[in-house]
Amino acid sequence: MTFPNLGGVIKADDVFKKGSGSYTASYVAWAKTSQLLRDHAPGWYFHLAAKDGNYVWEAPDGTGYLMGYFAVDREHREVHGNMPLFPFPIMDNRNNPIPCEKISARVFTDSHRRALCACAAFTFGLAYELWAKEEIEDLGAAPIKTTVKTAPPKTSEDGEALTKQFIAYVKKNPDKADSVKTRLSDRYSEGKINDKQRDLILQTILEVEDK
C-alpha cells in the first residue's frame, strides 16, 4: 500500500517557537497540521483506537497513553487494513506521564492534538524535520560548521632539539650533507622544525661544504 510522503511540506511560516533559552522548542500548530493533511493527504483521517471501549490505554505503571493511526474510508480499511498503531503518552506541561485517574477532559483533548501531530510525522513524515531537529527550507538557519581537528603543532623545544641533532650530525659527517638536506626537507614539511631552525641547519651545511 502506498501513502503520501509529506517530508519537506512545512515551510518557515508554518513553524512557531515556544519557551526561551535552552528550553526553546519549535512546533507546528495542530490546526496547521490538519490543514496540511487536508491539502496533501486528502481522504486520510486521524483515529484513536479503543481498548475495551476506552480510548485511554493504561500502561503497567498506571499512567495513560493513546493509540493513534491514520486511515481512509471503510472500504480501504477492509482491503488494506489500518496503518500501524502509534502509541503516544498522555503528559502534563512538563512532559511527565499522567496517572489514568487524573486524566481530565482537557488533558485528553490536548493529548489527542499532540498525538495527531506526532502520528502524522510517524506515518507521512509531515514535519519530521522538527522531530529530527533538521533545518527547514527557508528558515535561514546558519549551517553548522564542521570543526576539523588537526594535530597539535610541535613545541619549539622539540624543534630545537631536532635542530641540534641535525647540526651535530652534519659536523660529524660532512660527506653526507646531501642526505641530510633530504631529511631536513621532510622534517620541515612535517612541521617538526620552523623556518628559522631550517635556515640555521642549512647554514651549517653550507659551512661544512665550503670546508
PyMOL commands that set and color helices and strands:
alter all, ss='L'
color gray80, all
select helices_A, chain A and resi 12-14+21-23+30-40+74-80+100-102+105-124+128-131+156-172+174-189+195-210
alter helices_A, ss='H'
color red, helices_A
select strands_A, chain A and resi 16-18+25-27+45-48+57-58+64-71+86-89
alter strands_A, ss='S'
color yellow, strands_A
deselect
rebuild
show_as cartoon
